[in-house]
Amino acid sequence: MSDIFGPDYSNVYNSLYTDKNYAAECDLIERLFERHAQGSVRKILDLGCGTGNHSVLMSQRGYEVMGIERSDHMLAVAQGRIPVDAGNRLRFRSGDIRDVQLGETFDAALILFAVLGYQIENSDVLGTLRTARRHLEPGGLLVFDVWYGPAVLRERPSDRAKVIPTQDGKILRLASGELNTAAHTCSVRYHLWQFRGDQVVSETQENHLMRYFFPKELDLFLEGCGFSPVRLGAFPDFDQDPTDTTWNVTAVARAV
């Protein structure tokens, strides 16, 4: 993987996604726990937790959460959000989700916001899923989301611009994507500027290589890593079946 989520991108990451409804996503996670968990879910492993948005909210809802993040810059932002009274209810740790060893088990594991899509090679995907399985009790749930191959191929990536107002200026991000259909990947090029007033105070470029997945492919990965697939649903409308216009999907699997 390329060097991504550097300091400039990480520092404005939460501002870039102020329109992402993390609370509603946590509502969905809890509904999936209630519907599919075989027992009570109290301990959650959040693999590829980024700046900790899901981890923080789930800990505030009473869960004990461990977040794992490879990017030191993203991890620093997450650790700065731990409340002083959190105790062991919210922990963040540096680690590669493909092989991290934590020495404890959890009731559920999360791999959210297309984190599994950053695992480009088959060995990366297998390593990540094996990490999740290794840290789950039998019957524990895995919840993750990915880009849905049929929709990616039909819709194709497009050039996008996003402007986010800030207290003293704005953030401008341009994104463009290019597919490699043989590799099941999309190369997303981000160009990011931070403005204070009309003055550019920082500029950075990152190339994010993303993998997209197909249903039978996911089943094969999951079954090979000790999981039983439960359901693949549209995101965020999980009860709807994915179609070739559903770019994002959520998957639930159970540790066997």
The 8 nearest C-alpha neighbors of each residue, nearest first, counted from 0:
[[1, 2, 208, 117, 119, 118, 3, 207],
 [2, 0, 3, 206, 207, 208, 205, 4],
 [1, 3, 0, 4, 5, 205, 206, 207],
 [4, 2, 5, 1, 205, 207, 206, 70],
 [5, 3, 9, 8, 70, 6, 73, 2],
 [4, 6, 3, 8, 7, 9, 72, 2],
 [7, 5, 9, 72, 8, 10, 4, 73],
 [8, 6, 10, 9, 5, 203, 11, 201],
 [9, 7, 5, 4, 10, 6, 11, 12],
 [10, 8, 12, 6, 73, 4, 11, 7],
 [9, 11, 7, 8, 12, 6, 76, 13],
 [10, 12, 14, 9, 8, 13, 15, 7],
 [13, 11, 9, 15, 14, 10, 8, 16],
 [14, 12, 16, 15, 11, 17, 50, 10],
 [13, 15, 11, 17, 16, 12, 163, 165],
 [16, 14, 12, 13, 17, 11, 163, 18],
 [17, 15, 18, 19, 13, 14, 12, 20],
 [16, 18, 14, 19, 15, 13, 20, 163],
 [19, 17, 16, 20, 15, 14, 21, 13],
 [20, 18, 16, 17, 21, 22, 15, 24],
 [21, 19, 23, 22, 18, 24, 17, 16],
 [20, 22, 24, 23, 19, 25, 53, 52],
 [23, 21, 25, 24, 20, 26, 56, 53],
 [24, 22, 26, 25, 20, 21, 27, 28],
 [23, 25, 21, 27, 26, 22, 28, 20],
 [24, 26, 28, 22, 27, 23, 21, 29],
 [27, 25, 23, 29, 24, 28, 22, 30],
 [28, 26, 24, 30, 25, 29, 31, 23],
 [29, 27, 25, 31, 30, 26, 32, 24],
 [28, 30, 32, 26, 31, 27, 33, 25],
 [31, 29, 27, 33, 32, 28, 34, 26],
 [30, 32, 34, 28, 29, 33, 35, 27],
 [33, 31, 29, 36, 30, 35, 34, 28],
 [34, 32, 30, 31, 35, 36, 29, 39],
 [35, 33, 31, 32, 30, 36, 29, 37],
 [34, 36, 32, 31, 33, 37, 140, 229],
 [37, 35, 32, 38, 33, 34, 140, 139],
 [36, 38, 138, 35, 39, 139, 140, 32],
 [39, 37, 36, 40, 138, 139, 106, 33],
 [38, 40, 41, 36, 37, 106, 32, 33],
 [41, 39, 106, 42, 38, 107, 32, 36],
 [40, 42, 62, 63, 39, 106, 43, 61],
 [43, 41, 63, 105, 106, 64, 62, 40],
 [44, 42, 64, 107, 108, 105, 106, 63],
 [43, 45, 108, 65, 64, 66, 109, 46],
 [44, 46, 66, 109, 48, 108, 65, 67],
 [47, 45, 67, 110, 48, 109, 66, 96],
 [48, 46, 68, 67, 49, 114, 45, 110],
 [47, 49, 51, 66, 46, 45, 68, 67],
 [50, 48, 51, 73, 47, 68, 74, 77],
 [49, 51, 77, 73, 76, 52, 74, 48],
 [52, 50, 77, 54, 48, 49, 53, 55],
 [51, 53, 55, 54, 50, 56, 21, 48],
 [52, 54, 56, 55, 51, 57, 21, 25],
 [55, 53, 51, 57, 52, 56, 58, 64],
 [54, 56, 58, 52, 57, 53, 51, 59],
 [57, 55, 59, 53, 58, 54, 60, 52],
 [56, 58, 60, 54, 59, 55, 62, 53],
 [57, 59, 62, 55, 61, 60, 56, 63],
 [60, 58, 56, 57, 61, 55, 62, 54],
 [61, 59, 57, 58, 62, 56, 55, 63],
 [60, 62, 58, 59, 63, 57, 41, 88],
 [63, 61, 58, 41, 57, 60, 42, 64],
 [62, 64, 88, 42, 58, 89, 41, 43],
 [65, 63, 43, 89, 42, 58, 44, 88],
 [64, 66, 90, 44, 91, 45, 89, 43],
 [65, 67, 91, 45, 48, 46, 44, 90],
 [68, 66, 92, 46, 47, 48, 93, 94],
 [69, 67, 47, 93, 48, 94, 70, 49],
 [68, 70, 94, 95, 93, 71, 67, 47],
 [71, 69, 73, 72, 68, 74, 4, 93],
 [70, 72, 74, 73, 75, 69, 93, 68],
 [71, 73, 75, 70, 74, 6, 9, 5],
 [74, 72, 50, 76, 70, 49, 9, 75],
 [73, 75, 77, 71, 76, 72, 68, 70],
 [74, 76, 78, 72, 77, 73, 71, 79],
 [75, 77, 79, 73, 74, 50, 78, 72],
 [78, 76, 50, 51, 74, 80, 79, 75],
 [79, 77, 75, 80, 81, 76, 74, 91],
 [78, 80, 76, 77, 81, 75, 82, 74],
 [79, 81, 78, 77, 82, 76, 55, 51],
 [80, 82, 78, 79, 83, 85, 89, 77],
 [83, 81, 85, 84, 80, 79, 86, 89],
 [82, 84, 85, 81, 86, 80, 79, 89],
 [83, 85, 82, 86, 81, 88, 87, 89],
 [86, 84, 82, 88, 83, 89, 87, 81],
 [85, 87, 88, 84, 89, 83, 90, 82],
 [88, 86, 89, 85, 90, 63, 64, 65],
 [87, 89, 63, 85, 86, 64, 58, 90],
 [90, 88, 64, 87, 85, 63, 58, 65],
 [89, 91, 65, 66, 87, 64, 92, 88],
 [92, 90, 66, 65, 67, 78, 89, 93],
 [91, 93, 67, 66, 94, 68, 90, 65],
 [94, 92, 68, 69, 67, 91, 74, 71],
 [93, 95, 69, 68, 99, 67, 96, 92],
 [94, 96, 69, 97, 99, 98, 68, 93],
 [95, 97, 127, 99, 98, 94, 46, 130],
 [98, 96, 127, 126, 95, 130, 123, 99],
 [97, 99, 96, 95, 130, 126, 100, 127],
 [100, 98, 96, 95, 94, 97, 101, 130],
 [101, 99, 102, 98, 130, 134, 103, 133],
 [102, 100, 103, 99, 134, 104, 94, 133],
 [101, 103, 100, 104, 134, 133, 99, 105],
 [104, 102, 101, 134, 105, 100, 135, 133],
 [103, 105, 134, 135, 136, 106, 102, 133],
 [106, 104, 135, 42, 107, 43, 134, 136],
 [105, 107, 139, 40, 42, 135, 43, 136],
 [108, 106, 140, 43, 139, 105, 141, 44],
 [107, 109, 44, 141, 43, 45, 131, 140],
 [108, 110, 45, 142, 143, 111, 141, 46],
 [111, 109, 143, 46, 114, 45, 47, 142],
 [110, 112, 143, 113, 144, 114, 109, 47],
 [111, 113, 114, 144, 110, 145, 143, 115],
 [114, 112, 145, 116, 115, 144, 111, 146],
 [115, 113, 116, 117, 112, 111, 110, 47],
 [114, 116, 117, 113, 118, 110, 145, 124],
 [117, 115, 210, 209, 113, 114, 118, 145],
 [116, 118, 209, 115, 114, 119, 210, 208],
 [119, 117, 123, 116, 124, 115, 120, 210],
 [118, 120, 210, 117, 123, 116, 121, 209],
 [121, 119, 123, 122, 118, 124, 210, 125],
 [120, 122, 124, 123, 125, 119, 118, 126],
 [121, 123, 125, 120, 124, 126, 118, 119],
 [124, 122, 118, 126, 120, 121, 125, 97],
 [125, 123, 121, 127, 118, 126, 122, 128],
 [124, 126, 122, 128, 123, 127, 129, 121],
 [125, 127, 97, 123, 129, 124, 128, 122],
 [128, 126, 97, 130, 124, 129, 125, 96],
 [129, 127, 131, 125, 130, 126, 132, 224],
 [130, 128, 132, 126, 131, 127, 224, 133],
 [129, 131, 127, 133, 128, 132, 98, 126],
 [130, 132, 128, 129, 134, 133, 108, 135],
 [131, 133, 129, 135, 134, 130, 128, 254],
 [134, 132, 130, 131, 135, 129, 104, 136],
 [133, 135, 104, 132, 131, 105, 130, 103],
 [136, 134, 105, 104, 132, 139, 133, 106],
 [135, 137, 139, 106, 138, 104, 105, 134],
 [138, 136, 254, 139, 255, 135, 253, 132],
 [137, 139, 254, 253, 255, 136, 37, 140],
 [140, 138, 106, 136, 254, 107, 137, 135],
 [141, 139, 107, 253, 252, 108, 36, 254],
 [140, 142, 108, 252, 251, 107, 109, 253],
 [143, 141, 251, 109, 250, 108, 110, 140],
 [144, 142, 110, 111, 250, 249, 109, 141],
 [143, 145, 249, 248, 113, 111, 250, 112],
 [146, 144, 113, 248, 247, 116, 147, 115],
 [145, 147, 247, 211, 246, 148, 212, 248],
 [148, 146, 246, 212, 247, 150, 211, 149],
 [147, 149, 212, 151, 213, 211, 150, 152],
 [150, 148, 243, 152, 151, 147, 153, 213],
 [151, 149, 243, 244, 153, 246, 152, 148],
 [152, 150, 148, 155, 154, 153, 149, 246],
 [151, 153, 150, 149, 155, 154, 148, 180],
 [152, 154, 150, 151, 155, 149, 243, 244],
 [153, 155, 151, 150, 152, 156, 244, 243],
 [156, 154, 151, 152, 153, 157, 178, 150],
 [157, 155, 176, 154, 177, 158, 151, 175],
 [156, 158, 175, 159, 176, 155, 174, 177],
 [159, 157, 175, 174, 176, 156, 160, 173],
 [158, 160, 174, 173, 157, 175, 161, 172],
 [161, 159, 173, 172, 174, 162, 158, 171],
 [160, 162, 172, 171, 173, 163, 159, 170],
 [163, 161, 171, 170, 172, 164, 169, 160],
 [162, 164, 170, 169, 165, 171, 161, 15],
 [165, 163, 169, 168, 170, 162, 166, 167],
 [166, 164, 169, 168, 167, 163, 170, 14],
 [167, 165, 168, 164, 169, 195, 196, 163],
 [166, 168, 195, 165, 196, 169, 194, 164],
 [169, 167, 195, 196, 165, 194, 166, 164],
 [168, 170, 164, 165, 194, 163, 193, 171],
 [169, 171, 193, 163, 162, 192, 194, 164],
 [170, 172, 162, 192, 191, 161, 193, 169],
 [173, 171, 191, 161, 190, 160, 192, 174],
 [172, 174, 160, 190, 189, 159, 161, 191],
 [175, 173, 189, 159, 188, 158, 160, 172],
 [174, 176, 158, 188, 187, 157, 159, 189],
 [177, 175, 187, 156, 186, 185, 188, 157],
 [176, 178, 186, 185, 187, 156, 179, 175],
 [179, 177, 185, 180, 184, 186, 176, 156],
 [178, 180, 184, 181, 182, 183, 185, 177],
 [179, 181, 183, 182, 178, 184, 152, 185],
 [180, 182, 179, 183, 184, 178, 185, 210],
 [181, 183, 184, 180, 179, 210, 119, 178],
 [184, 182, 180, 210, 211, 181, 179, 185],
 [185, 183, 210, 179, 209, 182, 178, 211],
 [184, 186, 178, 209, 177, 208, 179, 187],
 [185, 187, 208, 177, 176, 207, 209, 178],
 [188, 186, 176, 207, 175, 206, 208, 185],
 [187, 189, 206, 175, 174, 205, 176, 207],
 [188, 190, 174, 205, 204, 173, 206, 191],
 [191, 189, 204, 173, 172, 203, 174, 188],
 [190, 192, 172, 203, 202, 171, 204, 189],
 [193, 191, 202, 171, 201, 170, 172, 194],
 [192, 194, 170, 201, 200, 199, 169, 202],
 [195, 193, 199, 168, 169, 198, 200, 196],
 [196, 194, 168, 198, 167, 197, 199, 200],
 [195, 197, 168, 198, 194, 167, 169, 199],
 [198, 196, 195, 194, 199, 168, 169, 200],
 [197, 199, 195, 194, 196, 200, 193, 168],
 [198, 200, 194, 193, 201, 195, 192, 197],
 [201, 199, 194, 193, 198, 195, 202, 192],
 [202, 200, 193, 199, 192, 203, 194, 7],
 [203, 201, 192, 191, 193, 204, 200, 199],
 [202, 204, 191, 190, 192, 7, 205, 201],
 [203, 205, 190, 189, 191, 206, 202, 188],
 [206, 204, 189, 188, 3, 207, 190, 203],
 [205, 207, 188, 187, 189, 208, 186, 204],
 [208, 206, 187, 186, 209, 188, 205, 3],
 [207, 209, 186, 185, 187, 206, 117, 184],
 [210, 208, 116, 185, 117, 184, 207, 186],
 [209, 211, 184, 116, 183, 119, 117, 185],
 [210, 212, 146, 148, 183, 147, 184, 116],
 [211, 213, 148, 147, 146, 216, 217, 210],
 [212, 214, 148, 216, 215, 147, 217, 149],
 [215, 213, 217, 216, 218, 212, 231, 147],
 [216, 214, 218, 217, 213, 219, 220, 212],
 [215, 217, 219, 213, 214, 218, 220, 212],
 [216, 218, 220, 214, 215, 219, 221, 213],
 [219, 217, 215, 221, 216, 220, 222, 228],
 [218, 220, 216, 222, 217, 221, 223, 215],
 [221, 219, 217, 223, 218, 222, 216, 224],
 [222, 220, 226, 218, 224, 223, 219, 217],
 [221, 223, 226, 219, 224, 225, 220, 227],
 [222, 224, 220, 221, 225, 219, 226, 125],
 [225, 223, 221, 222, 129, 226, 128, 220],
 [224, 226, 222, 255, 223, 254, 221, 132],
 [227, 225, 254, 222, 221, 253, 255, 224],
 [226, 228, 253, 252, 222, 229, 254, 255],
 [229, 227, 252, 230, 218, 226, 251, 253],
 [228, 230, 252, 251, 227, 253, 231, 250],
 [231, 229, 251, 250, 228, 232, 252, 249],
 [230, 232, 250, 249, 251, 248, 233, 229],
 [233, 231, 237, 240, 249, 248, 241, 239],
 [232, 234, 248, 237, 241, 236, 239, 240],
 [235, 233, 248, 236, 247, 237, 249, 232],
 [234, 236, 237, 233, 24, 248, 249, 247],
 [237, 235, 234, 233, 238, 239, 232, 240],
 [236, 238, 232, 233, 239, 234, 235, 249],
 [237, 239, 236, 232, 240, 233, 235, 234],
 [240, 238, 237, 233, 236, 232, 241, 234],
 [239, 241, 232, 233, 242, 238, 231, 237],
 [242, 240, 233, 245, 232, 239, 248, 243],
 [241, 243, 245, 244, 240, 150, 149, 233],
 [242, 244, 150, 149, 245, 153, 241, 246],
 [243, 245, 150, 242, 246, 154, 153, 149],
 [246, 244, 242, 150, 241, 243, 247, 233],
 [245, 247, 150, 147, 146, 151, 244, 248],
 [248, 246, 146, 234, 147, 245, 145, 233],
 [247, 249, 233, 234, 144, 232, 145, 147],
 [250, 248, 144, 232, 234, 143, 231, 233],
 [249, 251, 231, 143, 142, 230, 144, 232],
 [252, 250, 142, 229, 230, 141, 228, 231],
 [251, 253, 228, 229, 141, 227, 140, 226],
 [254, 252, 140, 227, 226, 138, 139, 141],
 [253, 255, 226, 138, 137, 139, 225, 132],
 [254, 226, 137, 225, 138, 253, 227, 139]]
